[in-house]
């Protein structure tokens, strides 16, 4: 963990603002703006980029991915630039929680993979790139987005240690645990061999 340098009141304010930013459901915003319908009634009903891709609109999926990652990255960068590293890490965690449990959607949000990547890329781009590379390799081999995200989340703390960012390991472990919890249904389908591949609609 980073040294605590920021006063508690500013940390609390940082957490609240980052959570609200993370709560913005860009998947729903993008699909509605592009006339693709209510994302919660499409595919798995998830608000993330993988489900947006099931609309058949790759641009919408790409925009959702960028915006979901970007909101966490922005929270980290602004908090760290204006306060300190402890505020940056807290902002990343709060934005992640906002995405997964958004106040604007009655706390029913996404699974956090894109927001996870945005957080670690902003915290440490070498660690972020390593995690992204892991995702790409697993996704290319297995063609299963959830599996790629789970493997990347599990190995990100190892990458942080290897690349000299031991101060970020606790945060990455915590985010990884939450990602696994959010993917409980996916894990069951992976074990059963019924998890849909990238671009395919999940079975009812």
CORKA-V483588 format. One record per backbone hydrogen bond with DSSP energy under -0.5 kcal/mol. NH is the residue of the N-H (numbers start at 1). CO is the residue of the C=O. If there is no record, write none. Layout:
NH/CO
NH/CO
This chain:
5/3
10/7
11/7
12/8
13/9
14/10
15/11
16/12
17/13
18/14
19/15
20/16
21/17
22/18
23/19
24/21
26/24
28/25
29/25
30/26
31/27
32/28
33/29
34/30
35/32
36/31
39/37
41/38
42/39
45/42
52/48
53/49
54/50
54/51
55/52
56/53
57/52
58/56
61/57
62/58
63/59
64/60
65/61
66/62
67/63
68/64
69/65
70/66
71/67
72/68
73/69
74/70
75/71
76/72
77/73
78/74
79/75
80/76
81/77
82/78
83/79
84/79
88/84
89/85
90/86
91/87
92/88
93/89
94/90
95/91
96/92
97/93
98/94
99/95
100/96
101/97
102/99
105/102
106/103
107/102
108/105
109/100
109/107
110/99
116/112
117/113
118/114
119/115
120/116
121/117
122/118
123/119
124/120
128/120
128/124
129/125
130/126
131/127
132/128
133/129
134/130
135/131
136/132
137/133
138/134
139/135
140/136
141/137
142/138
143/138
143/139
148/144
149/145
150/146
151/147
152/148
153/149
154/150
155/151
156/152
157/153
159/155
160/156
161/157
162/158
163/159
164/161
165/160
168/165
169/166
172/168
173/169
174/170
175/171
176/172
177/173
178/174
179/175
180/176
181/177
182/178
183/179
184/181
187/183
188/184
189/185
190/186
191/187
192/188
193/189
194/189
195/189
198/143
200/197
